[in-house]
């Protein structure tokens, strides 16, 4: 198996004639310039009045002319201002047919006779004012050559230089090669980037952590590419394609590159949007060219990122795209027609599997759907270990604590946190990353950097302190709650004036109704603290109310935990890997009843929160005063204050 195969032109095919193309371009330019010169030469001059040559000579002899200007073929003259119009008209129009009423600033023009020395004649008349350029006409041959040079050669050269500058640069943008075929001939060429697996990819499965199940599915494909015989003995066939599905940042593209690095075969990487162009049929041509080139390089891997750009379900609506649908049809035909035994594997990635055409995602095209989810606790710890190995980490750093504090983070988020921690260490003059750098990096990614120029007045600062302590106190006083990690009232760049960080002791995959209600109660703790202490509410609880309402609505419409509706699904989730938008599946009357049920849950949780804080008013005051002095307190300090302060 040749591992360094490169796609190249087929030498047996006839190459396009470069000189023929240049001749065609020259002929087009020639016709354009000929048309322009013809229009210019035949365009009538409406600004001057033509007269006979004899009339011109008589006007000069009578002394009526003030200025004479000569060029190669014509003579222009201007009459003096004090000459009566009648005297001029007697010369230029002896029959009295002219309609000229005034000769002020009027110019006359006549033809030039080359065999007459007009220059010497005019010099002898001693005309007043500017006489013009009294140069003798050029010799016939020399004049002809200069006219040709000015009218034909120079424009041709200028337009050809414009062609070289504009069209060649456009050809590069259109992906043209250097074969001389021009950019129009290369529009249908594939734009896939071919990576040399030994130099460009540089990624293997050891660089991918937290996705063990997904790696297992891909390792089998690698083994098939290396050892197809043992599969053929059993009668097993290689999967034609694998579809990587998951939220953004979970490492779908990284896994595809790791597969190419492990298989050590050519790796074609392109995005779905690179197929689609303005002109119908271009995308289909690029699909054909991609699979033809890949077949010559087999075994190889084709990776189409964001395949939903061309793989959306086909319909007959007015908003349908003919170019995209033709591209999809060609992709379906190529995937259904190529021989999988040659070793061509098609990988694709998307965040929106629900919009893909059923014919594309069926077995026989994409035989496997590999789910790349957000990592769990062990997965986050292993991802942190992979990225931490690339920076200098202190020995006392505990990555598990960071993994616990980053529930719901993707691999990209964790990589960003490690990098932010390293940048902070350098900024503070350290040569290694410590635990404090990592925890601060977690806060930077989640809430943004500290906004030092935002200074709160004493009243607002007190409101924020009671609000955040209200969250922490309600969480600590409940059974089904998460431990507090940190409380701060330092504003952050993402808009928060303060926040309370709680860290779960373990990852949870199932939640009871009591645990969900505890989460709602904790979220409403800040608003309840404002009511208990200041008998008012502020805008600071907007995000808390939004999250609490979402949980309460899920209890009613999705989880079937409502006493009124019972196990009845009332909403469905759309784009679960992106925004998770929900669509109501009930009548308007039922929707109104859902709103009432959600409000009842929120009111009950709010009442419980106010009751808890009223019973623990002394603790609320003591911890809030301590937070006002320190601005930041840890979870251990919070629990110490809570235990050392009497209830009441």
VEXMAR-310433 format. One record per residue (C-alpha): residue number from 1; x negated, y, z. Coordinates in steps of 0.2 Angstrom, whole numbers, plus 5000, padded with zeros to 4 digits. Layout:
BEGIN
> i|px|py|pz
> NUM|X|Y|Z
...
//
This chain:
BEGIN
> i|px|py|pz
> 1|5000|5000|5000
> 2|4993|5017|4995
> 3|4995|5029|5009
> 4|4989|5044|5000
> 5|5000|5044|4984
> 6|5004|5061|4978
> 7|5018|5066|4966
> 8|5011|5072|4950
> 9|5016|5076|4932
> 10|5019|5062|4920
> 11|5005|5063|4907
> 12|5015|5053|4894
> 13|5028|5066|4893
> 14|5026|5081|4881
> 15|5020|5097|4889
> 16|5029|5113|4884
> 17|5020|5124|4871
> 18|5014|5139|4880
> 19|5009|5149|4864
> 20|5027|5146|4857
> 21|5034|5153|4873
> 22|5023|5168|4872
> 23|5027|5171|4853
> 24|5046|5170|4858
> 25|5043|5183|4871
> 26|5033|5194|4859
> 27|5047|5193|4846
> 28|5060|5198|4858
> 29|5050|5213|4864
> 30|5047|5218|4845
> 31|5066|5218|4842
> 32|5069|5228|4857
> 33|5056|5241|4852
> 34|5062|5242|4834
> 35|5080|5245|4840
> 36|5074|5259|4852
> 37|5063|5268|4838
> 38|5077|5266|4826
> 39|5089|5275|4837
> 40|5077|5288|4842
> 41|5072|5292|4824
> 42|5091|5292|4818
> 43|5097|5302|4832
> 44|5103|5320|4826
> 45|5096|5335|4834
> 46|5110|5346|4840
> 47|5100|5359|4848
> 48|5092|5367|4833
> 49|5099|5373|4816
> 50|5091|5366|4800
> 51|5086|5378|4786
> 52|5077|5377|4770
> 53|5059|5379|4768
> 54|5061|5394|4757
> 55|5072|5402|4770
> 56|5058|5399|4783
> 57|5045|5407|4772
> 58|5056|5422|4769
> 59|5060|5425|4787
> 60|5041|5425|4791
> 61|5038|5437|4776
> 62|5051|5449|4783
> 63|5044|5449|4800
> 64|5059|5441|4809
> 65|5050|5427|4817
> 66|5043|5428|4834
> 67|5037|5410|4838
> 68|5032|5396|4827
> 69|5028|5378|4833
> 70|5022|5364|4822
> 71|5021|5345|4824
> 72|5018|5331|4811
> 73|5034|5332|4802
> 74|5044|5348|4806
> 75|5042|5366|4809
> 76|5052|5375|4823
> 77|5054|5394|4824
> 78|5062|5407|4835
> 79|5069|5424|4829
> 80|5065|5440|4838
> 81|5078|5447|4849
> 82|5080|5464|4841
> 83|5083|5457|4823
> 84|5101|5459|4818
> 85|5111|5443|4816
> 86|5117|5449|4799
> 87|5099|5451|4792
> 88|5095|5433|4797
> 89|5111|5426|4790
> 90|5107|5434|4773
> 91|5092|5424|4772
> 92|5097|5407|4780
> 93|5115|5408|4773
> 94|5117|5419|4758
> 95|5134|5412|4754
> 96|5142|5417|4771
> 97|5148|5400|4776
> 98|5139|5400|4793
> 99|5149|5402|4809
> 100|5134|5408|4820
> 101|5139|5424|4830
> 102|5123|5427|4839
> 103|5105|5422|4836
> 104|5099|5425|4854
> 105|5087|5411|4859
> 106|5093|5402|4843
> 107|5080|5390|4835
> 108|5078|5385|4817
> 109|5070|5370|4810
> 110|5063|5365|4793
> 111|5053|5351|4786
> 112|5034|5352|4785
> 113|5025|5351|4768
> 114|5008|5342|4770
> 115|5000|5348|4754
> 116|5002|5366|4759
> 117|4990|5375|4771
> 118|5003|5382|4782
> 119|4991|5385|4796
> 120|4981|5398|4786
> 121|4997|5406|4780
> 122|5003|5408|4797
> 123|4987|5415|4804
> 124|4987|5428|4791
> 125|5004|5435|4796
> 126|4998|5439|4814
> 127|5014|5434|4822
> 128|5018|5442|4839
> 129|5019|5431|4855
> 130|5015|5413|4855
> 131|5012|5406|4838
> 132|5011|5388|4843
> 133|4999|5374|4840
> 134|4993|5378|4822
> 135|4983|5361|4820
> 136|4982|5354|4803
> 137|4992|5338|4800
> 138|4982|5322|4802
> 139|4976|5312|4787
> 140|4989|5301|4781
> 141|4980|5285|4786
> 142|4975|5291|4803
> 143|4992|5298|4807
> 144|5000|5282|4802
> 145|4989|5272|4814
> 146|4992|5284|4828
> 147|5011|5283|4825
> 148|5010|5264|4825
> 149|4999|5265|4841
> 150|5011|5277|4850
> 151|5027|5269|4844
> 152|5024|5251|4844
> 153|5008|5244|4851
> 154|5008|5254|4868
> 155|5026|5249|4872
> 156|5023|5231|4867
> 157|5008|5230|4879
> 158|5018|5239|4893
> 159|5033|5228|4891
> 160|5021|5212|4891
> 161|5012|5218|4907
> 162|5030|5220|4915
> 163|5034|5203|4909
> 164|5018|5196|4917
> 165|5021|5205|4934
> 166|5040|5203|4935
> 167|5044|5186|4928
> 168|5028|5177|4934
> 169|5031|5183|4952
> 170|5049|5177|4950
> 171|5043|5160|4944
> 172|5033|5158|4959
> 173|5048|5162|4970
> 174|5059|5149|4960
> 175|5046|5136|4963
> 176|5038|5135|4946
> 177|5022|5125|4943
> 178|5007|5131|4932
> 179|5012|5121|4917
> 180|5018|5136|4907
> 181|5036|5131|4906
> 182|5042|5147|4915
> 183|5054|5150|4929
> 184|5070|5145|4920
> 185|5063|5128|4917
> 186|5059|5125|4935
> 187|5075|5130|4943
> 188|5081|5112|4944
> 189|5064|5106|4952
> 190|5065|5100|4970
> 191|5058|5112|4983
> 192|5054|5098|4995
> 193|5038|5101|5005
> 194|5026|5085|5004
> 195|5016|5083|5020
> 196|4999|5073|5020
> 197|5003|5062|5035
> 198|4985|5062|5040
> 199|4982|5081|5040
> 200|4999|5090|5041
> 201|5011|5079|5051
> 202|5000|5075|5066
> 203|5014|5070|5077
> 204|5018|5052|5083
> 205|5031|5044|5095
> 206|5020|5048|5110
> 207|5023|5066|5107
> 208|5042|5063|5108
> 209|5048|5061|5126
> 210|5066|5059|5134
> 211|5074|5051|5119
> 212|5069|5032|5122
> 213|5085|5025|5114
> 214|5083|5036|5098
> 215|5065|5031|5097
> 216|5069|5013|5097
> 217|5081|5015|5082
> 218|5067|5023|5072
> 219|5053|5011|5078
> 220|5062|4997|5069
> 221|5062|5008|5053
> 222|5043|5010|5054
> 223|5041|4991|5057
> 224|5051|4987|5041
> 225|5040|4999|5031
> 226|5025|4990|5037
> 227|5031|4972|5038
> 228|5045|4970|5025
> 229|5042|4952|5023
> 230|5048|4946|5040
> 231|5064|4955|5037
> 232|5066|4947|5020
> 233|5064|4930|5027
> 234|5079|4932|5038
> 235|5089|4941|5024
> 236|5089|4958|5033
> 237|5089|4974|5023
> 238|5082|4991|5027
> 239|5094|5004|5032
> 240|5096|5016|5018
> 241|5098|5031|5029
> 242|5098|5037|5047
> 243|5108|5052|5053
> 244|5101|5062|5068
> 245|5115|5070|5078
> 246|5114|5081|5093
> 247|5113|5099|5100
> 248|5100|5112|5094
> 249|5083|5110|5102
> 250|5084|5092|5107
> 251|5070|5087|5095
> 252|5079|5080|5079
> 253|5066|5087|5067
> 254|5052|5082|5079
> 255|5058|5064|5079
> 256|5058|5064|5060
> 257|5040|5070|5059
> 258|5035|5058|5072
> 259|5043|5044|5061
> 260|5032|5050|5046
> 261|5017|5050|5057
> 262|5020|5033|5063
> 263|5024|5026|5046
> 264|5009|5035|5038
> 265|5019|5037|5022
> 266|5023|5053|5012
> 267|5035|5064|5021
> 268|5047|5075|5010
> 269|5055|5089|5021
> 270|5068|5101|5015
> 271|5084|5109|5022
> 272|5101|5107|5015
> 273|5103|5125|5010
> 274|5088|5123|4998
> 275|5099|5113|4986
> 276|5112|5126|4984
> 277|5110|5140|4971
> 278|5121|5153|4963
> 279|5122|5143|4946
> 280|5133|5127|4946
> 281|5122|5111|4943
> 282|5105|5118|4950
> 283|5108|5109|4966
> 284|5112|5092|4958
> 285|5097|5094|4947
> 286|5086|5096|4962
> 287|5093|5081|4970
> 288|5089|5070|4955
> 289|5072|5077|4954
> 290|5069|5074|4973
> 291|5074|5056|4972
> 292|5064|5053|4956
> 293|5048|5059|4963
> 294|5051|5050|4980
> 295|5054|5034|4970
> 296|5037|5036|4962
> 297|5029|5038|4980
> 298|5038|5024|4988
> 299|5037|5019|5002
> 300|5041|5037|5009
> 301|5053|5046|5019
> 302|5065|5060|5014
> 303|5071|5071|5028
> 304|5085|5083|5025
> 305|5087|5095|5039
> 306|5104|5104|5042
> 307|5113|5092|5029
> 308|5130|5100|5034
> 309|5125|5114|5022
> 310|5129|5103|5007
> 311|5138|5088|5016
> 312|5154|5097|5021
> 313|5170|5088|5017
> 314|5177|5091|5000
> 315|5194|5099|4998
> 316|5204|5108|4985
> 317|5206|5124|4995
> 318|5203|5141|4987
> 319|5187|5143|4997
> 320|5179|5127|4990
> 321|5162|5129|4982
> 322|5159|5120|4965
> 323|5140|5121|4966
> 324|5140|5113|4984
> 325|5152|5099|4979
> 326|5142|5095|4963
> 327|5127|5094|4974
> 328|5135|5083|4987
> 329|5142|5071|4973
> 330|5124|5069|4966
> 331|5117|5066|4983
> 332|5131|5052|4986
> 333|5127|5044|4969
> 334|5108|5044|4972
> 335|5110|5037|4990
> 336|5122|5024|4983
> 337|5111|5019|4968
> 338|5093|5018|4974
> 339|5085|5002|4979
> 340|5082|5002|4998
> 341|5069|4988|4996
> 342|5057|5000|4988
> 343|5054|5008|5005
> 344|5063|5025|5002
> 345|5071|5030|5019
> 346|5083|5045|5020
> 347|5084|5054|5036
> 348|5096|5069|5039
> 349|5099|5080|5054
> 350|5115|5090|5059
> 351|5123|5099|5074
> 352|5140|5097|5066
> 353|5144|5078|5062
> 354|5163|5081|5062
> 355|5162|5092|5046
> 356|5152|5079|5036
> 357|5161|5071|5021
> 358|5167|5053|5025
> 359|5159|5047|5010
> 360|5142|5053|5015
> 361|5142|5047|5033
> 362|5149|5030|5029
> 363|5139|5014|5031
> 364|5129|5010|5015
> 365|5122|5028|5014
> 366|5118|5033|5032
> 367|5119|5016|5040
> 368|5114|5023|5057
> 369|5120|5037|5068
> 370|5106|5041|5080
> 371|5112|5052|5095
> 372|5099|5064|5101
> 373|5107|5071|5117
> 374|5100|5083|5130
> 375|5088|5074|5141
> 376|5093|5067|5158
> 377|5082|5069|5174
> 378|5069|5056|5170
> 379|5069|5062|5152
> 380|5066|5080|5157
> 381|5052|5075|5169
> 382|5043|5065|5155
> 383|5046|5080|5142
> 384|5038|5092|5155
> 385|5023|5080|5157
> 386|5020|5080|5138
> 387|5020|5098|5137
> 388|5010|5101|5153
> 389|4996|5090|5147
> 390|4992|5104|5134
> 391|4990|5117|5148
> 392|4979|5117|5164
> 393|4991|5113|5178
> 394|4986|5113|5197
> 395|4986|5097|5206
> 396|4999|5102|5218
> 397|5012|5105|5205
> 398|5028|5094|5206
> 399|5036|5092|5189
> 400|5051|5083|5197
> 401|5056|5099|5206
> 402|5056|5108|5189
> 403|5066|5094|5181
> 404|5079|5095|5195
> 405|5081|5114|5193
> 406|5083|5113|5174
> 407|5099|5102|5172
> 408|5106|5104|5155
> 409|5090|5110|5147
> 410|5084|5104|5130
> 411|5067|5099|5125
> 412|5064|5116|5117
> 413|5069|5125|5133
> 414|5057|5114|5143
> 415|5043|5118|5131
> 416|5047|5136|5132
> 417|5046|5135|5151
> 418|5029|5127|5151
> 419|5023|5141|5140
> 420|5030|5155|5150
> 421|5022|5148|5166
> 422|5005|5147|5157
> 423|5007|5165|5151
> 424|5012|5171|5169
> 425|4996|5162|5176
> 426|4985|5172|5163
> 427|4994|5188|5167
> 428|4991|5186|5186
> 429|4973|5182|5183
> 430|4973|5163|5187
> 431|4965|5150|5176
> 432|4978|5136|5180
> 433|4997|5135|5182
> 434|5004|5133|5199
> 435|5022|5128|5205
> 436|5027|5147|5208
> 437|5023|5150|5189
> 438|5034|5136|5184
> 439|5049|5141|5195
> 440|5048|5159|5189
> 441|5047|5152|5171
> 442|5063|5143|5174
> 443|5071|5159|5180
> 444|5065|5169|5165
> 445|5072|5156|5153
> 446|5089|5155|5162
> 447|5091|5173|5168
> 448|5078|5183|5160
> 449|5063|5193|5167
> 450|5065|5205|5182
> 451|5071|5222|5176
> 452|5061|5233|5187
> 453|5067|5250|5180
> 454|5085|5246|5185
> 455|5087|5253|5203
> 456|5103|5250|5212
> 457|5110|5263|5224
> 458|5113|5257|5242
> 459|5131|5254|5240
> 460|5129|5243|5224
> 461|5114|5234|5232
> 462|5125|5230|5247
> 463|5139|5224|5236
> 464|5127|5213|5226
> 465|5120|5205|5242
> 466|5137|5201|5250
> 467|5142|5194|5233
> 468|5128|5182|5231
> 469|5128|5177|5249
> 470|5146|5173|5247
> 471|5142|5160|5233
> 472|5128|5152|5244
> 473|5138|5152|5260
> 474|5154|5144|5252
> 475|5143|5131|5244
> 476|5134|5127|5260
> 477|5150|5125|5270
> 478|5158|5112|5258
> 479|5155|5094|5257
> 480|5154|5092|5238
> 481|5141|5105|5234
> 482|5124|5107|5228
> 483|5109|5113|5239
> 484|5104|5131|5237
> 485|5087|5134|5230
> 486|5085|5153|5229
> 487|5096|5169|5232
> 488|5090|5185|5224
> 489|5097|5203|5221
> 490|5084|5208|5209
> 491|5092|5213|5192
> 492|5087|5202|5177
> 493|5086|5207|5158
> 494|5100|5196|5153
> 495|5113|5207|5163
> 496|5114|5199|5180
> 497|5111|5210|5195
> 498|5107|5195|5206
> 499|5111|5176|5206
> 500|5111|5161|5217
> 501|5102|5146|5211
> 502|5108|5129|5217
> 503|5098|5113|5212
> 504|5107|5096|5211
> 505|5099|5081|5220
> 506|5102|5070|5205
> 507|5110|5070|5188
> 508|5129|5067|5188
> 509|5138|5059|5174
> 510|5155|5058|5183
> 511|5164|5071|5193
> 512|5179|5069|5205
> 513|5193|5081|5206
> 514|5187|5087|5223
> 515|5170|5090|5216
> 516|5177|5101|5202
> 517|5188|5110|5214
> 518|5172|5113|5225
> 519|5163|5121|5210
> 520|5178|5133|5207
> 521|5178|5138|5225
> 522|5159|5141|5225
> 523|5161|5152|5209
> 524|5175|5162|5217
> 525|5164|5164|5233
> 526|5156|5181|5227
> 527|5173|5189|5223
> 528|5180|5183|5240
> 529|5165|5190|5249
> 530|5169|5207|5242
> 531|5187|5206|5247
> 532|5182|5200|5265
> 533|5169|5214|5268
> 534|5174|5229|5257
> 535|5193|5225|5254
> 536|5190|5228|5235
> 537|5183|5219|5220
> 538|5170|5223|5207
> 539|5166|5219|5189
> 540|5152|5208|5195
> 541|5163|5192|5196
> 542|5167|5192|5177
> 543|5156|5177|5173
> 544|5161|5168|5188
> 545|5179|5170|5184
> 546|5176|5164|5166
> 547|5167|5148|5172
> 548|5180|5145|5185
> 549|5194|5146|5173
> 550|5186|5135|5161
> 551|5184|5121|5174
> 552|5202|5123|5180
> 553|5208|5122|5162
> 554|5198|5106|5159
> 555|5206|5099|5175
> 556|5223|5102|5167
> 557|5221|5099|5148
> 558|5206|5087|5146
> 559|5203|5077|5162
> 560|5222|5073|5166
> 561|5220|5078|5184
> 562|5235|5089|5185
> 563|5250|5083|5195
> 564|5262|5091|5183
> 565|5255|5084|5167
> 566|5247|5069|5173
> 567|5236|5059|5160
> 568|5241|5069|5145
> 569|5228|5076|5133
> 570|5232|5094|5129
> 571|5216|5100|5121
> 572|5203|5094|5109
> 573|5185|5099|5108
> 574|5178|5106|5091
> 575|5159|5107|5087
> 576|5154|5098|5103
> 577|5136|5100|5100
> 578|5137|5119|5097
> 579|5149|5130|5106
> 580|5161|5116|5111
> 581|5176|5127|5106
> 582|5193|5120|5112
> 583|5209|5118|5101
> 584|5226|5117|5110
> 585|5237|5102|5105
> 586|5254|5106|5112
> 587|5269|5118|5109
> 588|5269|5136|5115
> 589|5281|5132|5129
> 590|5268|5119|5136
> 591|5254|5131|5133
> 592|5263|5143|5145
> 593|5265|5130|5158
> 594|5247|5126|5157
> 595|5243|5144|5160
> 596|5254|5143|5176
> 597|5245|5127|5182
> 598|5228|5134|5179
> 599|5232|5150|5189
> 600|5239|5139|5203
> 601|5223|5130|5205
> 602|5213|5146|5205
> 603|5224|5154|5218
> 604|5222|5139|5229
> 605|5203|5139|5228
> 606|5202|5158|5230
> 607|5213|5157|5246
> 608|5202|5143|5253
> 609|5186|5153|5249
> 610|5193|5168|5258
> 611|5198|5157|5273
> 612|5180|5150|5274
> 613|5171|5167|5273
> 614|5183|5175|5286
> 615|5179|5161|5299
> 616|5160|5163|5295
> 617|5160|5182|5295
> 618|5145|5184|5307
> 619|5135|5172|5296
> 620|5140|5182|5280
> 621|5134|5198|5288
> 622|5118|5191|5295
> 623|5112|5183|5279
> 624|5117|5198|5269
> 625|5107|5210|5279
> 626|5092|5199|5278
> 627|5094|5198|5259
> 628|5095|5217|5258
> 629|5078|5218|5267
> 630|5069|5204|5257
> 631|5078|5205|5240
> 632|5073|5186|5238
> 633|5076|5172|5250
> 634|5073|5153|5248
> 635|5084|5139|5251
> 636|5075|5134|5267
> 637|5076|5152|5274
> 638|5095|5152|5270
> 639|5098|5136|5279
> 640|5088|5142|5294
> 641|5098|5158|5295
> 642|5114|5148|5293
> 643|5110|5136|5307
> 644|5104|5149|5319
> 645|5119|5160|5317
> 646|5135|5157|5326
> 647|5151|5154|5317
> 648|5164|5167|5318
//
